[in-house]
Amino acid sequence: MQTHTIAIANEKGGVGKTVTVINLAAALNRLNRKVLVVDMDPQANATKGLGVSVEAGQPNIYGLLSDPDAADAHQAIVSTAWEGLDVIPSHTDLSGAEVELTNEHGRENRLKEALADLPDAYDVVLIDTPPSLSLLTVNVFTYARFVLVPCQTHPYAYGALQALFDTIGAVKDAINPDITVLGILATFYDHRTRVARSILDRLKNEAAYRDLLFKTVIRTNTAIAESADKGRPVVFYRRSSFGAIDYTQFAEEMMARLD
């Protein structure tokens, strides 16, 4: 069985990156896919959003990166409340990894090495990334086969796309020739606003992006924020909400593109 390794990334914050990780993972789980979330964001919001609390001394992604010889990826995997949906949690200490690894040889390969022995039972591995270009993000791009790009339907998010694509291209040329952009997912869409409609139109018509844009659009929906506060993905929290409907539809569309 082939495991799809997918980084969810955007150097612009607030575009729905972690929300997409959490709810895409849950939607895939509802489609009977076995999913592992790897939380590479020091804020650990994907970990919290899946209802997981990291106890003192519990293995986490920081330990795997800081001491790969002593760490065991299997031991760091935590089961969530939903069978077939697991997470390797983040930790606030991860924010210091950037400095700690700066002078280490092969520092961009730490995540790839740490996850080399992951169980092959997962259909999809989703990796959350920090909202910035950092050594942590480069580690994710070195490991992942695909990059999924959430893009808030806002001018700032749209304007940041080219810098992200440049970064992915640089990693592809220098480190990971297999990495490719899986697609762009429009998020926080409100059809009532002129700016949201304008940005979606640009994504649909710009030559660099139109063939990558998924048909599914994630609409602005309060149930998504409410579900995050409860530590439950929206597809489990309120199945009839726009958020649950949109992410379920997107999960189906994404898997059709992969398969």
C-alpha positions as CSV (number, residue, x, y, z in Angstrom):
1,M,0.0,0.0,0.0
2,Q,1.3,3.4,-0.9
3,T,1.4,6.0,1.8
4,H,0.8,9.6,0.6
5,T,2.9,12.1,2.6
6,I,1.4,15.6,2.3
7,A,2.7,18.8,3.8
8,I,0.0,21.5,4.4
9,A,1.9,24.7,4.1
10,N,1.7,28.4,3.5
11,E,4.2,31.0,4.7
12,K,1.3,33.4,5.4
13,G,-0.4,32.8,8.7
14,G,-4.1,32.8,9.2
15,V,-5.0,31.1,6.0
16,G,-6.6,28.0,7.4
17,K,-3.6,25.8,7.4
18,T,-4.0,24.0,10.7
19,V,-7.8,24.0,10.4
20,T,-7.3,22.1,7.1
21,V,-4.9,19.6,8.7
22,I,-7.4,18.8,11.5
23,N,-10.6,18.6,9.4
24,L,-9.0,17.0,6.3
25,A,-7.6,14.3,8.6
26,A,-11.0,13.7,10.2
27,A,-12.8,13.7,6.8
28,L,-10.4,11.2,5.4
29,N,-10.9,9.1,8.6
30,R,-14.7,9.1,7.9
31,L,-13.9,7.9,4.4
32,N,-12.2,4.8,6.0
33,R,-8.6,6.1,5.4
34,K,-6.0,5.5,8.1
35,V,-4.4,8.9,8.8
36,L,-1.4,10.1,10.8
37,V,-1.0,13.8,11.6
38,V,2.5,15.0,12.3
39,D,2.4,18.4,14.1
40,M,5.4,20.4,13.1
41,D,4.1,23.7,14.4
42,P,5.4,24.7,17.8
43,Q,2.0,26.2,18.7
44,A,0.7,22.6,18.7
45,N,-2.8,23.6,17.5
46,A,-3.2,20.5,15.4
47,T,-2.4,18.4,18.4
48,K,-5.0,20.3,20.5
49,G,-7.5,20.4,17.7
50,L,-7.5,16.6,17.7
51,G,-8.2,16.5,21.4
52,V,-4.7,15.4,22.4
53,S,-2.9,16.7,25.5
54,V,0.8,16.2,25.7
55,E,1.9,15.0,29.2
56,A,5.3,15.7,30.7
57,G,7.9,13.3,29.4
58,Q,5.6,12.0,26.6
59,P,7.5,11.4,23.3
60,N,6.7,14.1,20.7
61,I,8.1,15.5,17.5
62,Y,10.6,17.7,19.2
63,G,12.3,14.7,20.8
64,L,12.4,12.9,17.4
65,L,14.1,15.9,15.8
66,S,16.5,16.7,18.6
67,D,17.8,13.2,19.2
68,P,16.9,10.9,16.2
69,D,19.2,8.1,17.3
70,A,17.5,7.8,20.7
71,A,13.9,8.6,19.5
72,D,11.4,6.1,18.2
73,A,8.6,7.3,15.9
74,H,6.4,4.4,16.9
75,Q,6.5,5.5,20.6
76,A,5.6,9.1,19.7
77,I,2.3,8.1,17.9
78,V,-0.8,8.9,20.0
79,S,-4.2,7.6,19.2
80,T,-7.0,10.1,19.1
81,A,-10.6,9.4,20.1
82,W,-11.3,8.2,16.6
83,E,-9.9,4.9,15.5
84,G,-7.6,5.1,12.6
85,L,-6.7,8.8,13.2
86,D,-3.4,9.2,15.0
87,V,-1.0,12.1,15.8
88,I,2.6,12.7,16.5
89,P,2.2,15.6,18.8
90,S,4.1,18.9,18.8
91,H,5.5,20.7,21.9
92,T,6.4,24.3,22.6
93,D,10.1,23.2,22.9
94,L,10.0,22.8,19.1
95,S,10.3,26.5,18.8
96,G,13.9,26.2,20.0
97,A,14.8,23.5,17.4
98,E,15.6,26.1,14.8
99,V,18.5,27.4,16.9
100,E,19.6,24.0,18.1
101,L,19.9,22.5,14.7
102,T,21.5,25.4,12.9
103,N,25.0,24.0,13.0
104,E,24.1,20.3,12.8
105,H,25.2,18.4,9.7
106,G,22.3,17.3,7.6
107,R,19.9,19.4,9.6
108,E,17.3,19.5,6.8
109,N,17.0,15.7,6.9
110,R,16.1,15.4,10.6
111,L,12.4,14.8,10.0
112,K,13.0,12.4,7.1
113,E,15.3,10.4,9.3
114,A,13.1,10.4,12.3
115,L,10.1,9.1,10.4
116,A,12.0,6.6,8.3
117,D,10.6,3.7,10.3
118,L,6.9,4.8,10.5
119,P,4.4,2.0,10.2
120,D,3.3,1.6,6.5
121,A,-0.3,1.0,7.6
122,Y,-1.3,4.7,7.0
123,D,-3.0,5.7,3.8
124,V,-2.1,9.4,4.4
125,V,0.4,11.3,6.5
126,L,-0.5,15.0,6.9
127,I,2.2,17.3,8.2
128,D,1.3,20.7,9.7
129,T,3.9,23.4,9.3
130,P,4.8,26.7,11.0
131,P,3.3,29.8,9.3
132,S,6.8,30.9,8.1
133,L,9.7,29.8,6.1
134,S,11.9,28.1,8.6
135,L,14.2,25.1,9.0
136,L,11.2,23.2,10.3
137,T,9.4,23.9,7.1
138,V,12.4,22.9,5.0
139,N,12.5,19.6,7.0
140,V,8.9,19.0,6.1
141,F,9.5,19.7,2.4
142,T,12.5,17.3,2.5
143,Y,10.3,14.5,3.8
144,A,6.9,15.1,2.0
145,R,6.0,13.9,-1.5
146,F,3.2,16.5,-1.9
147,V,2.4,20.0,-0.7
148,L,-1.2,21.1,-0.2
149,V,-1.5,24.9,-0.2
150,P,-4.5,26.5,1.6
151,C,-5.1,30.0,0.4
152,Q,-7.4,32.3,2.2
153,T,-9.5,34.3,-0.3
154,H,-7.7,37.5,0.7
155,P,-5.2,39.7,-1.2
156,Y,-2.4,39.1,1.3
157,A,-2.7,35.3,1.1
158,Y,-2.9,35.4,-2.7
159,G,0.2,37.6,-2.8
160,A,2.2,35.2,-0.7
161,L,1.7,32.2,-3.0
162,Q,4.6,33.0,-5.3
163,A,7.1,33.1,-2.5
164,L,5.9,29.7,-1.3
165,F,6.1,28.2,-4.8
166,D,9.7,29.6,-5.1
167,T,10.6,27.9,-1.8
168,I,9.2,24.6,-2.9
169,G,11.0,24.9,-6.2
170,A,14.3,25.6,-4.4
171,V,13.8,22.5,-2.2
172,K,12.9,20.4,-5.3
173,D,16.1,21.5,-7.1
174,A,18.5,21.1,-4.1
175,I,17.1,18.5,-1.7
176,N,13.9,16.6,-2.7
177,P,13.4,16.1,-6.4
178,D,10.2,14.2,-5.8
179,I,8.2,17.0,-4.1
180,T,5.4,18.5,-6.0
181,V,2.4,20.8,-5.4
182,L,-0.7,18.7,-5.0
183,G,-3.0,21.7,-5.3
184,I,-4.4,24.9,-3.9
185,L,-7.4,24.9,-1.6
186,A,-9.3,28.2,-1.4
187,T,-10.3,28.8,2.3
188,F,-12.4,31.3,4.3
189,Y,-14.6,32.0,1.3
190,D,-17.5,34.3,1.7
191,H,-19.4,34.8,-1.5
192,R,-21.0,38.0,-0.1
193,T,-17.8,39.9,-0.2
194,R,-16.4,41.4,-3.4
195,V,-12.7,40.7,-2.4
196,A,-13.3,37.0,-1.8
197,R,-15.0,36.6,-5.1
198,S,-12.2,38.6,-6.8
199,I,-9.4,36.4,-5.3
200,L,-11.2,33.2,-6.2
201,D,-11.6,34.4,-9.8
202,R,-7.8,35.2,-9.9
203,L,-7.0,31.7,-8.6
204,K,-9.3,30.2,-11.3
205,N,-7.8,32.3,-14.1
206,E,-4.1,32.9,-13.3
207,A,-2.0,30.6,-15.5
208,A,0.3,29.6,-12.6
209,Y,-2.6,28.5,-10.3
210,R,-5.7,27.5,-12.3
211,D,-4.7,23.9,-13.0
212,L,-3.8,23.4,-9.3
213,L,-6.9,24.9,-7.8
214,F,-9.3,22.3,-6.3
215,K,-13.0,22.7,-7.2
216,T,-14.0,22.5,-3.6
217,V,-14.0,25.7,-1.7
218,I,-14.0,25.9,2.1
219,R,-16.6,28.4,3.1
220,T,-16.4,30.7,6.1
221,N,-18.2,28.8,8.8
222,T,-18.5,29.4,12.6
223,A,-18.9,25.7,13.3
224,I,-15.2,25.2,12.4
225,A,-14.1,27.7,15.1
226,E,-16.5,26.2,17.6
227,S,-15.2,22.7,16.9
228,A,-11.6,23.8,17.4
229,D,-12.5,25.2,20.8
230,K,-14.0,21.8,21.7
231,G,-10.9,19.9,20.5
232,R,-13.1,18.0,17.9
233,P,-12.8,18.2,14.1
234,V,-15.9,19.8,12.6
235,V,-16.9,16.6,10.7
236,F,-17.4,15.0,14.1
237,Y,-18.6,18.1,15.9
238,R,-21.4,19.2,13.6
239,R,-21.8,17.0,10.5
240,S,-24.5,19.1,8.9
241,S,-22.4,22.3,8.9
242,F,-20.9,23.9,5.9
243,G,-17.5,23.2,7.3
244,A,-18.1,19.4,7.6
245,I,-19.7,19.3,4.2
246,D,-16.9,21.2,2.5
247,Y,-14.1,19.2,4.1
248,T,-15.7,15.9,3.3
249,Q,-16.2,16.9,-0.3
250,F,-12.6,18.1,-0.4
251,A,-11.3,14.9,1.1
252,E,-13.0,13.0,-1.7
253,E,-11.7,15.3,-4.4
254,M,-8.2,15.2,-3.1
255,M,-8.1,11.4,-2.9
256,A,-9.5,11.2,-6.4
257,R,-6.5,13.4,-7.6
258,L,-4.0,11.1,-5.7
259,D,-5.5,7.8,-6.7
